[in-house]
């Protein structure tokens, strides 16, 4: 088929109407010592120490920032265990035995009164986000406080990304449906931080129910400046640059930051997390996760404590369907998510969904140059030519084809008639182009 | 402590310990579009069915001979190619011929069979019923070998294998071929396909296929059915078809205008004139089944439009100004040659740039100028 792909088939869209359930607390909680962005970490507690909820138990050191590690339960620190991290690496995890007492650490948690909040400046927000280790909860795990530092540029528009364009995932959708007050309150904080009134909440236009809810809420506050902005239903609409184009009409050139155009964007879960950070000084310890896929017995939307082991979650879902078939275990969406070689991994702060699919056994055929990948590419690259250049190790041609523009959305592989892993070739071209 | 979540009973059905599963690591994305290559090739075969069925009804003997011989030869060539390109790895043991065959045949796929079948069916349809069996065999073998297999098989070919085979057969054995009208029985009509001159046959005759011609090209109803199927299934890129037919129609119209207006020629009506040229010969068959072959066309949209235009221009020039009566096959082969040029990474782009728009206007305008000048000054009759 020679056709442009704009829509990814979703076989599990019933999940959209399932309410989020609290999965409960497991007995053992594992907190990553290192993560994808921070390679080193120090710990301030010893084995056998009692830790409280929200307590700062250590510090991760990234290339240009430090990130405190918070305990997500109260209990006893038992030592380290190696588990798989979302990034696919074996990483040391801090093992905490849950005592189910939920003691909060008073030195961290303190409620701010509305008057106090009204006085906060952008620098204060930055400080709070830094202390609470707030990161992009849409999956990027990009430190939020850096977004507050606009390097003197004036921000005119705040965009809230509630698009969630990947199929199967419904965590953000449920978040917007179930916590509209918190979303709006969070947006108001951002308006205060950036000193602008223009805030737009981007939602897929097919989600009529969410749009109706927010319209209803916003009617009560006519001068809040918050607008609901219905955007396209296509994939990859949730990509920052596609969303900015749909919501504001501004085209951000590749290699430039949205803040250069007076735009800043946040994921909707990050906004809700930020509200908690600011209001109670509580770091994010719980998040919404969709557990789904063809191979999961009972797909569900869960509210999960950060650090919960995957086995606990899968048990609550009833395990796998067809255990005899080969499976693919994905953290994140099916298009861009990371495939994990084992289900012995931990749900961290940035896991938006857990998807288990039956392994696709279809074989690769020769490329017949149908051009579907060229038609589908959202950044107008020519994946076939990049693939051929990689096969020929032709570095000059690779550089000419600008593979560094690629956002790895995966549409070229998805739409390939011959079932070739085109995206892999483009990834390799990106490495070769950097040489 | 938070409340125990209220799960339905089947949420705690199976325990994880009872299950051992295999998890495979693969790179993203993890989902694929439903369509595949075999389905796409099957769609082309289905689209060819109306034409093939018509040819079997119109020339039972000729069609059977053409289809059987070309399918047999091309499938055999493809099979040998697969066996040759997948030799057993060299080791110290001795392997019997059967073992070697079994090793090679494991790489033979459904797509190999179908791709050769499509080429063979098209090849059978673009030759007349009178083609001798040896012309068919040699043409089919040459077409698939020089057109496809020497380039590396499926997906690597530069030229349309059916067109190469047809040209080979016509160049070598053209003298023995003659064209008969469908249902004409054994009456042998003259050697030269003079029907291309137009006017000898009415539009309706051309449309329903009551004209002498090759097996597949006469009945336009069957071809249009195939086109509809290809476009609905999105196996053919409509932009190429539109560019091809559109350019040819414009050039024909310009030629007609030059003949009547400045030179005082005699043409019944412009609509009929253009339509009879579009329906005559193998033009429509080529537009539906041969220009749309994705392997031999460029990959970006502007290049595909240019490709369709160049194929049409080449076909028009050969048809009207060359010694050959029919130029569709040659035109497609010439455009095939140009496809890598249109695809050159430095020039091509998926977004329409100024340069693409200029080219897409300049090339047909240049062709138009040459047509008008040739017809007006050169006195070609068209």
Interface residues (C-beta under 8 A of the other chain):
Chain A: X1 X2 X3 X5 X8 X9 X21 X22 X23 X24 X25 X88 X100 X101 X102 X167 X297 X298 X300 X311 X314 X315 X316 X317 X318 X319 X320 X323 X326 X327 X328 X329 X330 X334 X335 X336 X337 X338 X339 X340 X341 X342 X343 X355 X357 X359 X360 X362 X363 X365 X366 X367 X368 X369 X370 X371 X374 X375 X377 X380 X381 X382 X384 X385 X389 X397 X400 X401 X408 X410 X411 X413 X414 X415 X416 X417 X418 X419 X421 X423 X424 X427
Chain B: X1 X2 X3 X4 X5 X6 X7 X8 X10 X11 X12 X13 X14 X15 X16 X19 X20 X21 X22 X23 X24 X25 X26 X27 X28 X29 X30 X31 X32 X33 X34 X35 X36 X37 X39 X40 X109 X111 X153 X154 X155 X156 X233 X234 X235 X236 X237 X294 X295 X297 X299 X300 X301 X304 X343 X345 X346 X348 X349 X350 X351
